[in-house]
Amino acid sequence: MINPDNVYHVLPNNDLKEHVEECTYPVNGLPYCECSCNPVYLKEGEDGFLVIHNSFDGRENFELNNKKSLN
């Protein structure tokens, strides 16, 4: 089971609405966040997790497109 003290949320600043930062820990013991942005989960080290929230305003789509066009 993951220690909740080792679960960190990465949130977009000044987004259109609030993100849910509460996690539950289903049978598999991994964190699950019910935020409607469909966050991504990354294991960090032995017992840490990052919960990376997507923006509600879609800014990551713009940022990804800019990075592609610069290459």
trRosetta pair geometry for C-beta under 8 A, 3 or more apart (Angstrom, degrees):
i j d omega theta_ij theta_ji phi_ij phi_ji
1 25 6.3 59 -153 169 98 145
1 29 4.1 -124 -103 -145 56 113
2 6 6.5 -126 -179 72 88 106
2 7 6.4 77 142 -60 128 106
2 25 6.5 -159 48 -120 94 123
2 29 6.0 138 -5 154 76 85
2 30 6.2 67 -15 -124 130 38
2 31 5.8 -73 73 -38 151 88
2 47 6.4 158 -135 -173 67 78
2 49 5.9 1 -153 -11 150 125
3 6 4.6 67 76 10 97 108
3 7 7.8 -166 95 -19 53 84
3 47 5.9 41 17 154 103 124
4 7 5.6 -48 -152 18 47 117
4 23 6.8 178 -127 66 96 117
4 25 7.6 -104 -71 -45 95 127
4 31 7.7 118 -111 -95 68 113
6 47 5.2 47 101 120 169 87
6 48 4.2 -113 172 -102 105 68
6 49 6.7 90 121 17 83 70
7 23 5.7 -62 138 13 161 160
7 31 4.9 111 -122 -70 142 157
7 48 7.4 175 -79 -159 36 60
7 49 4.8 -6 -115 65 76 102
7 51 6.4 34 177 -18 96 110
8 44 7.7 -18 32 29 115 149
8 48 7.1 8 2 -174 104 106
8 49 7.3 176 27 91 65 53
8 50 5.4 -28 73 -111 92 65
8 51 7.1 -174 90 22 40 76
9 19 7.5 166 176 114 135 132
9 21 5.0 -77 -37 -133 167 102
9 33 7.7 109 -104 -97 111 158
9 39 7.9 -61 -138 -133 88 158
9 50 7.8 134 -103 -165 19 59
9 51 4.8 -27 -105 69 69 104
9 53 6.5 28 -172 -23 96 111
10 50 5.9 18 -13 -175 113 107
10 51 7.0 -179 21 84 70 50
10 52 4.6 -9 58 -114 118 68
10 53 6.5 -165 86 19 60 76
11 15 7.4 -102 171 -11 91 131
11 19 5.4 -162 -129 39 115 149
11 21 7.6 -50 -64 -83 130 110
11 53 5.0 16 -110 41 61 133
12 15 4.7 91 90 -66 109 113
12 19 7.9 122 37 -39 79 137
12 53 6.5 -115 -2 97 82 102
12 54 7.8 1 -22 158 125 24
12 55 4.1 34 -18 -91 169 95
12 56 8.0 -156 59 12 138 67
12 57 7.8 -148 128 32 153 99
12 59 6.6 141 -145 44 142 129
15 18 7.8 142 77 -86 109 19
15 19 6.9 54 56 -37 152 101
15 55 5.4 -157 -118 -146 112 82
15 56 5.2 98 173 28 111 98
15 57 6.1 -158 -149 -5 69 102
16 55 7.8 96 5 172 92 84
16 56 4.2 -109 46 95 110 120
16 57 4.9 140 -31 -59 109 90
17 56 5.4 23 32 14 88 172
19 35 5.0 13 -167 -136 82 136
19 37 6.1 -33 -119 1 103 134
19 53 4.9 11 -144 -151 153 161
20 33 6.2 163 101 177 96 94
20 34 5.5 -40 102 78 155 74
20 35 4.0 -166 48 -83 90 75
20 36 7.6 87 5 -3 115 68
21 33 7.1 -34 -144 -139 25 127
21 35 7.5 39 -63 -63 36 123
21 51 7.8 144 -141 84 67 140
22 33 6.9 140 81 -134 44 78
22 34 7.2 -14 79 32 93 97
23 31 4.1 -23 -171 -160 143 103
23 32 6.2 132 -161 61 80 37
23 33 5.0 -51 -96 -77 77 77
23 51 6.9 -152 -79 -59 123 154
24 31 7.6 128 67 -156 34 56
24 32 5.2 -31 65 66 82 96
24 33 8.0 158 17 -85 67 32
24 34 7.4 41 3 -30 110 103
25 29 5.8 6 179 -148 106 36
25 30 7.1 169 -142 74 73 21
25 31 6.2 -41 -92 -97 77 48
25 32 7.1 160 -93 16 26 85
26 29 7.6 -79 78 -21 53 22
26 30 7.2 -14 49 56 88 71
26 32 5.6 37 -13 -5 105 138
30 41 7.0 81 168 161 118 159
30 49 7.3 127 -160 -91 80 153
31 41 6.6 173 72 -125 95 129
31 49 5.3 -179 18 89 127 158
31 51 6.4 -89 112 -68 137 118
33 39 5.4 10 67 36 129 134
33 51 5.3 83 -15 -158 145 146
33 53 8.0 -81 110 -85 151 94
35 38 7.5 -127 96 -25 82 20
35 39 5.6 56 60 -22 124 109
35 53 6.0 -46 116 -121 161 110
37 53 5.0 59 84 -169 145 86
37 54 4.4 -172 167 61 103 81
37 55 7.0 120 -143 27 132 2
37 56 6.1 -93 -95 -66 105 75
38 54 6.1 1 68 20 77 130
39 51 4.9 36 144 177 149 85
39 52 5.8 158 -166 76 91 42
39 53 4.6 -47 -97 -94 107 53
39 54 6.6 -163 -96 -3 48 76
40 51 7.7 154 75 -160 42 44
40 52 4.6 -19 61 62 93 104
40 54 7.5 85 -14 -46 92 92
41 49 6.0 -18 -165 -170 95 115
41 50 7.2 155 -156 80 45 56
41 51 6.0 -15 -102 -105 72 64
41 52 7.7 -169 -77 19 23 78
42 49 6.9 148 77 -159 45 62
42 50 4.5 -6 58 54 99 104
42 52 6.6 37 -2 -12 110 115
43 48 7.3 118 -171 83 54 58
43 49 5.9 -38 -108 -102 48 73
44 48 4.0 -49 78 97 96 109
44 49 6.3 169 18 -95 89 16
44 50 5.5 77 -30 -23 125 95
45 48 4.8 45 49 26 105 109
54 60 6.2 -88 -146 15 81 142
55 58 6.2 -112 92 -11 105 14
55 59 4.7 17 52 28 165 94
55 60 5.8 159 18 -13 106 92
58 61 4.8 -26 177 21 90 120
58 62 6.9 90 126 -16 83 94
59 62 5.5 -55 -156 37 46 112
59 63 6.1 44 149 -20 75 106
60 63 5.4 -52 -141 41 38 113
60 64 6.0 42 157 -22 69 104
61 64 5.9 -52 -144 36 27 110
61 65 6.4 26 155 -17 61 108
62 65 5.8 -58 -149 38 29 110
62 66 6.4 29 154 -19 64 106
63 66 5.8 -55 -149 35 31 111
63 67 6.5 30 154 -19 64 105
64 67 5.8 -55 -149 35 32 110
64 68 6.5 32 153 -19 65 106
65 68 5.7 -53 -148 35 33 112
65 69 6.4 27 156 -16 65 107
66 69 5.9 -59 -146 38 31 107
66 70 6.4 30 156 -22 65 108
67 70 5.9 -56 -148 33 31 111
67 71 6.9 33 155 -25 62 104
68 71 6.2 -57 -157 26 32 111
